Amino acid sequence: MEAALYGPGGFYLRPEGPAGHFRTSVHASAHFAGAVARLLCRVDEALDHPDELAFVDLGAGRGELTAGVLDALPADVAPRVRACAVERAARPAGLDPRVEWSELPPSGAHGLLFANEWLDNVPLDVVEVDPEGLARHVLVGDDGSESFGDTVEGADASWLARWWPLAPEPGLRAEIGRPRDEAWAAAAATLTRGLAVAVDYAHDRAARPPFGTLTGFRGGREVAPVPDGTCDITAHVALDACALPGARLLTQRAALRALGVRGGRPPLSLASSDPAAYVRGLTHAGEAAELTAQGGLGDFGWLIQPVGIDEAPGGPLLVDVADHEEQ
C-alpha cells in the first residue's frame, strides 16, 4: 500500500492529483473551506490572537483547501496566518504564493491542523480469519491476488483485541489501524497549542464492518484495490482508536452545522423581489445539503482534538453540537 500510493509512480504522485479520480468535500463546495476558515477564526480567539496563526492542511492534495481557507478568511485575520500544505507530491503550478509546501507538518505551531481524508490513506495491514479460526495477515501480489501470511501477534494482536476483536469465523476480516493511531498522535504533537481535526470515512468499535472496507478508486469509480499505482487504495478509519484524551467525535453533519453550514431553502418571496439572490440562495442550499447529507458526506467522522486549550461544549471552537445533531 505504501509503495502503490507514495512510491515511484505511486497514485498520489501522479500529475492529475486526487481530484482527477474522486470528489471530496473540498471539491463539492467552497462552503467547506469557508467552514474551516470559521473554525480557524475560533481557534484564533481561543489562542488570544497570536502574532502567527498556523493553518496546516495535512494531506493537502493539490492545495485546494488551503487556498480556499485563505480566500475565506476575514481581512483582520488573514495577514497573521501561516498556511502550510503538507503533501508528498510536488508543489502544483499556480498555487497561491502565500501557501508553504512541505512533506512534513511544521513543529511548534499555534493554530489549526486539519487532515481531510488523510488517515484513510495511511497504509495499514489487513487480516483475515483462516479455516482454523486464526487471524492471519493477508499478503497481496502486484496483480491483487491474495494469500495468507503469518498469524497476528504482538502489538497488532493487542490492537485487534482492544479495537476490532474478531470471532473465530473463517472469512471475517479487519484492518489493523495501529499505524493510523501512531500517525495521528505524531501529527497532533506538532502543535504546541491549538486544535487538530481529522475528517474521514469512519466506523466505531460497536459497528466494525465484518469484512473490512479496503477498496480502490480510479476515475470516479470503485475498483479492486490492486497495488500497482494506478488507483487509490483506501480503507475507512477507526477514529475512536485514533482519539487521544480530550477528543470529541462528531459527524460532519453536526460539525458543519455548528460552523454555520445549513441547507435551508431561501424564502420564496425572494424569487420575485430579488431573483438573482434567490438563485444564489438555492445554490448555497444545494451545496450545503450535499456536505451535510445523511447517507453521504454528512456521515463522515470528525475527530476534534484540542492541544493545550479547552474545547468544552459551548466554548469558542464549536458551539454545543448537541443542538445541531439530527436523528
C-alpha positions as CSV (number, residue, x, y, z in Angstrom):
1,M,0.0,0.0,0.0
2,E,2.9,2.4,0.8
3,A,4.6,1.7,-2.5
4,A,1.4,1.8,-4.5
5,L,0.3,5.2,-3.1
6,Y,3.6,7.0,-2.4
7,G,6.5,5.1,-4.1
8,P,7.9,5.9,-7.5
9,G,5.0,6.2,-9.9
10,G,2.6,6.0,-6.9
11,F,-1.0,7.1,-7.2
12,Y,-0.7,10.2,-5.1
13,L,2.3,11.4,-7.0
14,R,0.5,11.3,-10.4
15,P,0.2,14.7,-12.1
16,E,-3.6,14.8,-12.1
17,G,-3.8,14.5,-8.3
18,P,-6.6,13.1,-6.3
19,A,-9.2,15.4,-7.8
20,G,-8.7,13.6,-11.1
21,H,-10.2,10.5,-9.6
22,F,-12.6,11.3,-6.8
23,R,-14.5,14.2,-5.3
24,T,-14.1,15.2,-1.6
25,S,-16.0,17.8,0.4
26,V,-13.3,20.3,-0.6
27,H,-14.3,19.9,-4.3
28,A,-18.1,19.7,-3.6
29,S,-18.4,23.2,-2.4
30,A,-16.5,26.3,-1.3
31,H,-18.7,26.3,1.8
32,F,-16.5,23.6,3.2
33,A,-13.4,25.8,3.1
34,G,-15.5,28.6,4.5
35,A,-16.5,26.5,7.5
36,V,-12.8,25.5,8.1
37,A,-11.9,29.2,7.9
38,R,-14.5,30.0,10.5
39,L,-13.1,27.2,12.7
40,L,-9.6,28.7,12.3
41,C,-11.0,32.1,13.5
42,R,-12.5,30.4,16.6
43,V,-9.1,28.8,17.3
44,D,-7.6,32.3,16.9
45,E,-9.9,33.5,19.6
46,A,-9.1,30.6,21.9
47,L,-5.4,31.4,21.4
48,D,-5.9,35.1,22.2
49,H,-4.9,36.2,18.6
50,P,-1.3,35.1,18.3
51,D,1.1,37.1,16.1
52,E,1.3,34.0,13.9
53,L,-1.7,31.7,13.5
54,A,-0.9,28.4,11.7
55,F,-3.2,26.6,9.3
56,V,-1.8,23.2,8.5
57,D,-3.5,21.3,5.7
58,L,-2.4,17.7,6.2
59,G,-2.8,15.5,3.1
60,A,-3.4,18.7,1.0
61,G,-3.9,17.1,-2.4
62,R,-3.0,20.0,-4.7
63,G,-3.7,22.7,-2.1
64,E,-7.3,23.3,-2.9
65,L,-8.5,23.5,0.7
66,T,-5.5,25.7,1.8
67,A,-6.2,28.2,-0.9
68,G,-9.9,28.2,-0.2
69,V,-9.4,28.9,3.5
70,L,-7.1,31.8,2.8
71,D,-9.7,33.3,0.4
72,A,-12.4,32.9,3.0
73,L,-10.6,34.5,6.0
74,P,-11.6,38.0,7.2
75,A,-9.2,40.8,6.5
76,D,-8.1,41.2,10.1
77,V,-7.1,37.5,10.4
78,A,-5.6,36.6,7.1
79,P,-2.3,38.7,7.4
80,R,-1.3,36.7,10.5
81,V,-2.0,33.3,9.1
82,R,0.9,31.0,8.1
83,A,-0.6,28.5,5.7
84,C,1.2,25.2,5.2
85,A,0.0,22.5,2.7
86,V,1.6,19.1,3.7
87,E,1.8,16.6,0.8
88,R,4.3,14.2,-0.7
89,A,3.7,15.3,-4.3
90,A,5.5,18.2,-5.8
91,R,4.1,21.7,-5.4
92,P,1.5,22.4,-8.1
93,A,2.0,25.2,-10.5
94,G,-0.1,28.3,-9.9
95,L,-0.7,27.7,-6.2
96,D,-1.2,30.9,-4.1
97,P,2.3,32.1,-3.2
98,R,1.2,32.6,0.4
99,V,1.0,28.8,0.8
100,E,4.0,27.0,2.1
101,W,4.5,23.5,0.6
102,S,6.1,20.7,2.7
103,E,6.3,16.9,3.1
104,L,6.0,17.3,6.9
105,P,3.9,19.5,9.1
106,P,5.8,22.3,10.9
107,S,6.6,21.7,14.5
108,G,5.7,24.1,17.3
109,A,2.7,25.6,15.5
110,H,-0.1,27.5,17.2
111,G,-3.3,27.1,15.3
112,L,-5.4,24.6,13.4
113,L,-4.1,21.3,11.9
114,F,-6.7,19.9,9.5
115,A,-6.5,16.5,7.9
116,N,-9.3,15.9,5.4
117,E,-9.3,12.4,4.1
118,W,-5.7,11.8,5.1
119,L,-5.9,9.0,7.6
120,D,-7.8,6.6,5.2
121,N,-4.6,6.6,3.0
122,V,-2.2,5.9,5.8
123,P,-1.0,2.4,4.9
124,L,-2.2,-0.5,7.1
125,D,-2.3,-4.3,7.1
126,V,-5.4,-6.4,6.5
127,V,-6.0,-9.6,8.5
128,E,-8.5,-12.5,7.9
129,V,-9.6,-15.4,9.9
130,D,-8.4,-18.6,8.3
131,P,-10.2,-22.0,8.1
132,E,-8.7,-22.9,11.5
133,G,-10.1,-19.8,13.1
134,L,-6.8,-17.9,13.4
135,A,-6.3,-14.3,12.4
136,R,-3.6,-14.1,9.8
137,H,-2.1,-11.3,7.8
138,V,-3.3,-11.0,4.2
139,L,-0.5,-10.9,1.6
140,V,-1.2,-9.2,-1.7
141,G,0.6,-9.6,-5.0
142,D,1.1,-6.9,-7.6
143,D,-1.9,-8.2,-9.5
144,G,-4.1,-8.0,-6.4
145,S,-4.1,-11.8,-5.7
146,E,-4.2,-12.6,-2.0
147,S,-2.8,-15.3,0.2
148,F,-2.4,-15.9,3.9
149,G,0.7,-14.8,5.8
150,D,1.7,-15.2,9.4
151,T,-0.7,-15.2,12.3
152,V,-1.2,-11.9,14.0
153,E,0.9,-11.5,17.1
154,G,2.4,-8.8,19.4
155,A,1.2,-5.2,19.2
156,D,-1.1,-5.9,16.2
157,A,-2.8,-8.7,18.1
158,S,-3.2,-6.4,21.1
159,W,-4.7,-3.6,18.9
160,L,-7.2,-6.1,17.4
161,A,-8.2,-7.4,20.8
162,R,-9.0,-3.9,22.0
163,W,-10.4,-2.2,19.0
164,W,-11.5,-4.8,16.4
165,P,-12.0,-8.2,18.1
166,L,-12.6,-11.0,15.5
167,A,-14.7,-14.0,16.2
168,P,-13.0,-17.3,15.1
169,E,-15.3,-17.4,12.0
170,P,-13.4,-18.1,8.7
171,G,-13.6,-15.2,6.3
172,L,-14.0,-12.4,8.8
173,R,-11.6,-9.5,8.1
174,A,-10.2,-6.5,9.9
175,E,-7.9,-3.6,9.2
176,I,-5.2,-3.0,11.8
177,G,-5.4,0.7,12.5
178,R,-2.4,0.9,14.8
179,P,-0.3,2.8,12.2
180,R,-3.0,5.4,11.9
181,D,-3.2,5.8,15.6
182,E,0.5,6.5,15.7
183,A,0.4,8.8,12.6
184,W,-2.4,10.9,14.2
185,A,-0.6,11.1,17.5
186,A,2.5,12.3,15.8
187,A,0.6,14.9,13.7
188,A,-1.2,16.3,16.7
189,A,2.1,16.5,18.6
190,T,3.4,19.0,16.0
191,L,1.0,21.6,17.5
192,T,2.1,23.5,20.6
193,R,-1.4,24.9,21.2
194,G,-4.5,24.7,19.1
195,L,-6.8,22.2,17.5
196,A,-6.1,19.1,15.4
197,V,-9.0,17.8,13.3
198,A,-9.3,14.6,11.2
199,V,-12.2,14.2,8.8
200,D,-12.7,10.8,7.2
201,Y,-14.8,7.8,6.4
202,A,-15.1,6.2,9.8
203,H,-16.6,3.4,11.9
204,D,-16.5,2.7,15.7
205,R,-16.0,-0.4,17.8
206,A,-19.7,-1.1,18.2
207,A,-20.2,-1.4,14.4
208,R,-17.0,-2.5,12.7
209,P,-17.7,-3.9,9.2
210,P,-17.3,-7.7,9.3
211,F,-15.4,-8.0,6.1
212,G,-13.4,-4.7,6.3
213,T,-13.5,-1.7,4.0
214,L,-10.4,-1.9,1.8
215,T,-11.1,-0.8,-1.7
216,G,-9.8,1.1,-4.7
217,F,-10.8,4.2,-6.7
218,R,-9.9,5.2,-10.2
219,G,-11.6,7.8,-12.5
220,G,-14.5,8.3,-10.1
221,R,-15.3,4.6,-9.9
222,E,-14.8,2.0,-7.2
223,V,-12.3,-0.7,-8.4
224,A,-10.4,-3.6,-6.9
225,P,-7.6,-2.4,-4.7
226,V,-4.7,-3.6,-6.9
227,P,-1.4,-2.2,-5.6
228,D,0.0,-1.2,-8.9
229,G,-0.1,2.6,-8.6
230,T,-3.0,3.1,-11.0
231,C,-5.7,3.5,-8.3
232,D,-6.3,4.9,-4.9
233,I,-6.1,2.3,-2.1
234,T,-8.2,3.3,0.9
235,A,-9.9,1.9,4.0
236,H,-12.2,3.6,6.4
237,V,-10.8,4.8,9.7
238,A,-11.3,3.6,13.3
239,L,-11.4,7.2,14.5
240,D,-12.3,6.1,18.1
241,A,-9.0,4.2,18.2
242,C,-7.1,7.3,17.0
243,A,-8.7,9.7,19.5
244,L,-6.3,11.0,22.2
245,P,-7.5,12.1,25.7
246,G,-9.9,15.1,25.5
247,A,-11.0,14.4,21.9
248,R,-14.6,14.6,20.6
249,L,-16.1,12.5,17.8
250,L,-18.8,14.2,15.7
251,T,-20.5,13.6,12.4
252,Q,-19.7,16.1,9.6
253,R,-23.4,17.0,9.6
254,A,-23.1,18.1,13.2
255,A,-19.8,19.8,12.9
256,L,-20.6,21.8,9.7
257,R,-24.0,22.9,11.1
258,A,-22.2,24.1,14.2
259,L,-20.0,26.1,11.9
260,G,-22.9,27.7,10.0
261,V,-23.3,25.4,7.0
262,R,-27.1,24.8,6.6
263,G,-29.2,23.6,3.7
264,G,-32.3,25.6,4.2
265,R,-34.0,27.0,1.1
266,P,-34.3,30.8,0.7
267,P,-37.8,32.3,1.2
268,L,-39.9,32.0,-1.9
269,S,-40.8,35.7,-1.7
270,L,-37.1,36.4,-2.6
271,A,-37.8,34.9,-6.1
272,S,-39.9,37.9,-7.1
273,S,-38.1,40.6,-5.1
274,D,-34.5,39.6,-6.0
275,P,-34.4,36.7,-8.4
276,A,-30.6,36.6,-8.6
277,A,-30.3,36.4,-4.8
278,Y,-32.9,33.6,-4.8
279,V,-30.9,31.6,-7.3
280,R,-27.8,32.1,-5.3
281,G,-29.6,31.0,-2.2
282,L,-30.8,27.9,-3.9
283,T,-27.3,27.1,-5.0
284,H,-26.0,27.6,-1.5
285,A,-28.7,25.4,0.0
286,G,-28.0,22.6,-2.5
287,E,-24.2,22.6,-1.8
288,A,-24.8,22.8,2.0
289,A,-27.2,19.9,1.7
290,E,-24.7,17.8,-0.1
291,L,-22.0,18.5,2.5
292,T,-24.3,17.6,5.4
293,A,-26.4,14.8,3.8
294,Q,-27.1,11.7,5.9
295,G,-26.0,8.7,4.0
296,G,-23.4,10.8,2.2
297,L,-20.8,13.3,3.1
298,G,-22.7,14.3,6.3
299,D,-21.9,10.9,7.8
300,F,-18.1,11.4,7.7
301,G,-16.5,11.4,11.1
302,W,-14.8,14.5,12.6
303,L,-12.2,13.8,15.3
304,I,-11.8,17.1,17.2
305,Q,-8.5,17.0,19.2
306,P,-7.7,20.1,21.4
307,V,-4.0,20.6,22.1
308,G,-3.3,22.8,25.1
309,I,-6.7,24.5,25.0
310,D,-10.1,23.8,26.4
311,E,-12.8,22.8,24.0
312,A,-15.8,22.4,26.2
313,P,-19.3,22.4,24.7
314,G,-20.4,26.0,24.3
315,G,-16.8,27.1,24.1
316,P,-15.2,29.3,21.5
317,L,-14.3,26.5,19.0
318,L,-17.6,24.6,18.4
319,V,-20.9,25.5,20.0
320,D,-22.7,22.7,21.7
321,V,-23.2,20.4,18.8
322,A,-26.0,18.5,20.5
323,D,-28.2,21.4,19.3
324,H,-27.2,20.6,15.7
325,E,-27.2,16.8,15.6
326,E,-30.3,15.5,14.0
327,Q,-31.6,11.9,14.1
